[in-house]
Amino acid sequence: MSRKFFILWFISLAVHLLWMVNVGFVLPYIPHFFLLPFLLYHRPVKTSHFLLLAFVTGLIVDAFSETGGLYAAALLSFAALQKLYDRWTADPLREKIRPESQAGLLQRAVVFAVQVLVFEILFYFFDGMSVTYVFFRMGNVLTHAFETWLFLWLFTGLFIYKPISNY
Amino acid sequence: MWGIFRFLKRYGNFFLYLMLLSISLVLLAQNRARAGYVLNRWTFNGMNLLAERINLIGNYYYLNSQNRALQQENKRLYEQLYNRPPVLGVPQGFHFVPAEVVNKNYRSGFDFIVLDKGASGGIAPDDGVISSQGVVGTVRALSDRFAKVITIYNPQFSILVGKPHSEVTGFIQPDYRIFPLVRVTDVPYEAVVRAGDTLVTTGNSLIFAPGIPVGRVDSIQTDFQSRTKVLFLHPFTDFRRFRLAYVIHHDLRQALDSLNNEP
């Protein structure tokens, strides 16, 4: 398993749980920080490990937020979709030349937005167990996705992003 | 065995996903009322659907024996119905032999079907054949185990049909060019027949028992020269779908035929 992935997984999960336990709902929703490693370093990790880690992460968050298996189901499905997307767009050469963590900020912003939105849709789908519920709560989905996207993008830009010229 | 391993290796991640998702959904259903309600509903519907499918498969295997039982029951009921006294001018003694269609050829002008019962099953040439819907045809040739039947669309087929409870009668004259209709000729000019009327067998030649439905009148033409009406009949039997038939045999028919053929 990628070392970077593991470190980022630990940090993002800790940030999310600490925010949840100590800060609470300062904003309308708590940003889903734990998504970060699943957005950034999904390619190098083996599919089975990736799915198991998504499940475990979801269960840990569920245990703290008393939501049953809501996060586990949503994150697991998101991880499966990520791997499916990787499989469809597999290009090992591109990955070697320019890892996702080295992509431009604007490009990352757009990709993050789409990925986070997909996760939030899955999250609200499992919350209500129906597609209608997602449409009914579309305002919440978009707000939550925007918050998560904003924080993840800032976090990535401040701590992880390296300009392409350094590579 | 290696095939199973290869299969698991290939789709292992998918099964892992399904397994983990199932665990998540069970936890979700236990902790959240709405999700629990929806999942319970899905499970209930899914199980019912599965049970229905299993039931369908079971019914399919059970269907054959059920069909045979129903055929035997129909045979008994037909014999009771068409041998009931008094039937004016028609002596009692109709026997019904259940049979299955093994081959059929229709809409060709040489329409015939082959039944799985032959001379050893108690069938004779020129016996009538019916389905549960109505008249099918008459037996033309026989072997020990099979019978070839010309259908109501075959040009060689001709029987007397009539309107129930009236004196209106006519002869069936098939013509494949007007498929799926057949022509009924020699209907008296003054006969009162309307489109939609049902025509049945008369039972005069003992080929068919009297009163078996043949078809519904589709349209009527009047031939002013011969002062007769020509009816276009839509037979009741659906030849594309019917699988079970009954051959009608009358003990006295051969005696009647020999008398009719006397010069």
Interface residues (C-beta under 8 A of the other chain):
Chain A: T47 S48 L51 L52 F55 G58 L59 D62 E66 T67 G68 G69 L70 A72 A73 L76 S77 A80 K83 F126 D127 G128 M129 S130
Chain B: G12 N13 L16 Y17 L20 L21 I23 S24 L25 V26 L27 L28 A29 Q30 N31 R32 R34 A35 V38 L39 W42
